[in-house]
Amino acid sequence: MPDSSLLLLLNEVRGKTLRLLDGVSEKEARRSPRWLQNHIVWHAGHCYVLVESLAMEAIGQQPQIPNGWFEMFSWKSNPGQVAPDQWPTLVQVVSHLADQHRRLRQAIEPLTEGQLSSMAPGDSGRPVRYAIVHGLHDEACHSGEIWLLRKMMRSSESGSH
């Protein structure tokens, strides 16, 4: 029997991320306040790379990360060092996020309680369920950053502080 709470969490978190990205222009997606280097494209791409790395590896599937994305979006990345023309478009990142949602849902649905409770590969010492939840929790945090950046842009456009 599928873990309905885990599937609900996946749908809620990814649904929120995709809703927050809807209507963001390419120009807005690359804008960041002068004291920050992470823009909306980085946060969205980071969600993809982190969930792909943590969740897919934990369930024993090969992560599908586009060439160059790990260096650009991972926890080891340095967005300030990426040339502006090297970033994928927001449309490309959103497409990967939507596809990942479908793939991850299909991969999680058949997992048994025993599989979800088993230790994830690697040296994390944590169960598979933890790796999936950890990735989705991190995405929820970055969705909040996306929301804040959008709010800051609206505020600066209206001239209010």
C-alpha positions as CSV (number, residue, x, y, z in Angstrom):
1,M,0.0,0.0,0.0
2,P,1.4,3.4,-1.0
3,D,2.5,5.9,1.7
4,S,-0.3,8.4,1.2
5,S,1.4,11.0,3.5
6,L,4.6,10.9,1.5
7,L,2.7,11.2,-1.8
8,L,0.6,14.1,-0.3
9,L,3.8,15.9,0.8
10,L,5.3,15.4,-2.7
11,N,2.2,16.9,-4.3
12,E,1.9,19.8,-1.9
13,V,5.5,20.8,-2.0
14,R,6.1,20.5,-5.7
15,G,2.7,21.9,-6.5
16,K,3.5,25.0,-4.4
17,T,6.9,25.4,-6.1
18,L,5.4,25.2,-9.6
19,R,2.6,27.6,-8.7
20,L,5.2,30.1,-7.4
21,L,7.1,29.9,-10.6
22,D,4.0,30.4,-12.8
23,G,4.0,33.9,-14.3
24,V,7.6,34.7,-13.4
25,S,9.3,36.3,-16.4
26,E,12.8,35.2,-17.5
27,K,14.1,38.7,-16.5
28,E,12.5,38.3,-13.0
29,A,13.8,34.8,-12.7
30,R,17.4,36.0,-13.0
31,R,17.2,39.1,-10.8
32,S,18.5,39.0,-7.3
33,P,19.0,41.7,-4.7
34,R,22.5,43.2,-4.7
35,W,23.3,41.6,-1.4
36,L,22.3,38.1,-2.6
37,Q,23.6,35.9,-5.4
38,N,20.8,33.3,-5.5
39,H,18.0,34.2,-7.9
40,I,14.7,32.4,-8.7
41,V,16.3,30.2,-11.4
42,W,19.0,29.0,-8.9
43,H,16.4,28.2,-6.2
44,A,14.2,26.3,-8.7
45,G,17.2,24.4,-10.1
46,H,18.5,23.7,-6.6
47,C,15.1,22.1,-5.8
48,Y,15.4,19.8,-8.8
49,V,19.0,18.8,-8.1
50,L,18.6,18.2,-4.4
51,V,15.4,16.2,-4.7
52,E,16.8,14.2,-7.6
53,S,20.0,13.5,-5.7
54,L,18.5,12.6,-2.3
55,A,15.2,10.9,-3.3
56,M,16.2,9.0,-6.5
57,E,19.5,7.8,-5.0
58,A,17.7,6.7,-1.8
59,I,15.2,4.6,-3.8
60,G,18.0,3.0,-5.8
61,Q,17.4,4.9,-9.1
62,Q,20.0,6.7,-11.1
63,P,19.5,10.5,-10.7
64,Q,18.7,12.3,-14.0
65,I,20.6,15.6,-13.7
66,P,21.2,17.5,-16.9
67,N,24.9,18.2,-17.8
68,G,26.3,21.1,-15.7
69,W,23.3,21.4,-13.4
70,F,25.0,19.7,-10.4
71,E,27.8,22.3,-10.5
72,M,25.3,25.1,-11.1
73,F,22.6,24.2,-8.6
74,S,23.9,21.8,-5.9
75,W,24.8,22.5,-2.3
76,K,28.4,22.9,-3.6
77,S,27.5,25.5,-6.2
78,N,28.5,29.2,-6.3
79,P,25.9,31.0,-8.4
80,G,28.0,34.2,-8.4
81,Q,30.6,32.4,-10.5
82,V,28.2,31.2,-13.2
83,A,28.2,33.3,-16.4
84,P,24.7,34.8,-17.1
85,D,24.5,33.0,-20.5
86,Q,25.1,29.6,-18.9
87,W,21.9,29.5,-16.8
88,P,19.1,27.4,-18.3
89,T,15.8,29.2,-18.9
90,L,13.1,29.2,-16.2
91,V,10.9,27.3,-18.7
92,Q,13.5,24.5,-18.9
93,V,13.8,24.3,-15.2
94,V,10.0,24.2,-14.7
95,S,9.8,21.5,-17.4
96,H,12.3,19.4,-15.5
97,L,10.5,20.0,-12.2
98,A,7.2,18.8,-13.6
99,D,8.8,15.7,-15.2
100,Q,10.6,14.9,-11.9
101,H,7.3,15.2,-10.0
102,R,5.8,12.5,-12.3
103,R,8.8,10.2,-12.1
104,L,9.2,10.5,-8.4
105,R,5.6,9.9,-7.7
106,Q,5.8,6.7,-9.9
107,A,8.9,5.6,-8.1
108,I,7.5,6.2,-4.6
109,E,4.0,4.7,-5.1
110,P,5.0,1.1,-5.2
111,L,7.4,1.3,-2.2
112,T,6.4,-0.8,0.8
113,E,6.7,0.2,4.4
114,G,9.8,-2.1,4.6
115,Q,11.5,-0.4,1.7
116,L,10.8,3.1,3.0
117,S,12.1,2.1,6.4
118,S,15.2,0.5,5.1
119,M,18.5,2.3,5.2
120,A,19.3,4.5,2.2
121,P,22.4,3.7,0.2
122,G,25.5,5.6,1.2
123,D,26.7,6.5,4.6
124,S,23.8,8.7,5.7
125,G,22.6,6.2,8.3
126,R,19.1,7.3,7.6
127,P,16.1,5.5,6.1
128,V,14.8,6.0,2.5
129,R,11.8,7.8,3.8
130,Y,14.0,10.3,5.6
131,A,16.0,11.1,2.4
132,I,12.8,11.8,0.5
133,V,11.3,13.9,3.2
134,H,14.6,15.8,3.7
135,G,14.7,16.7,-0.1
136,L,11.1,17.8,0.0
137,H,11.6,19.8,3.2
138,D,14.6,21.6,1.6
139,E,12.5,22.3,-1.5
140,A,9.8,23.8,0.7
141,C,12.4,26.1,2.3
142,H,13.6,27.2,-1.2
143,S,10.0,27.8,-2.3
144,G,9.8,30.2,0.5
145,E,12.9,32.0,-0.9
146,I,11.2,32.1,-4.3
147,W,8.1,33.6,-2.8
148,L,10.2,36.2,-0.9
149,L,12.1,37.2,-4.0
150,R,8.8,37.6,-5.9
151,K,7.4,39.7,-3.0
152,M,10.5,41.9,-3.0
153,M,10.3,42.4,-6.7
154,R,6.6,43.5,-6.5
155,S,7.5,45.8,-3.6
156,S,10.3,47.5,-5.5
157,E,8.2,47.8,-8.6
158,S,5.4,49.5,-6.7
159,G,7.9,51.8,-5.0
160,S,6.8,50.8,-1.5
161,H,9.1,49.6,1.2
